[in-house]
Amino acid sequence: AQLRASLEEVQTAIRRLHRKQQELERRLGLIVYPVLTLPTEIVSRIFIDCLPDHGRVCPSQRTPLLLAQICRCWRDIALETCELW
């Protein structure tokens, strides 16, 4: 009987945590990150300005790749910005 009671407590806690997770995921989905509301041209310009100085002999190719890995929106913008490549 005590094991059943303990099991029920754990199952209740799991259900409560699952509801909390769903609520947090819902709230996260409502957040609009400010950078995602900027026009594509401005984000593209910011990306270009993030490039290392061109004075280096071998400029790093990591910057465009890193930008493209942030999210789908940034990947699309980075891939469409020829100056990054």
C-alpha positions, 0 to 999 in steps of 0.5 A, a space after each residue: 500500500 505504501 509503494 502504491 501511494 509513493 507511486 501515485 505521488 510520483 505520477 502526480 508530480 510527473 503530470 504536474 511537471 508535464 503541465 508546467 513544461 507545456 506552459 513554459 513552452 507555450 510562453 516561450 513560443 510567444 516571445 519574439 526576439 527583437 533581432 527577428 523583427 528587424 528588416 533582412 537588410 539590416 540584419 545582413 548589414 550587421 552580419 557583414 559588420 561582424 566579419 573579421 578585419 579584411 587586413 588579415 591574410 586568411 580571414 576566418 570563415 567561421 563567422 558566417 558559419 557561426 551566424 548561420 547556425 543560430 536559427 533558421 532565420 539567421 541561416 537564410 539571411 547569412 546564406 543570402 548575403 554574398 558578402 559573407 562568403 
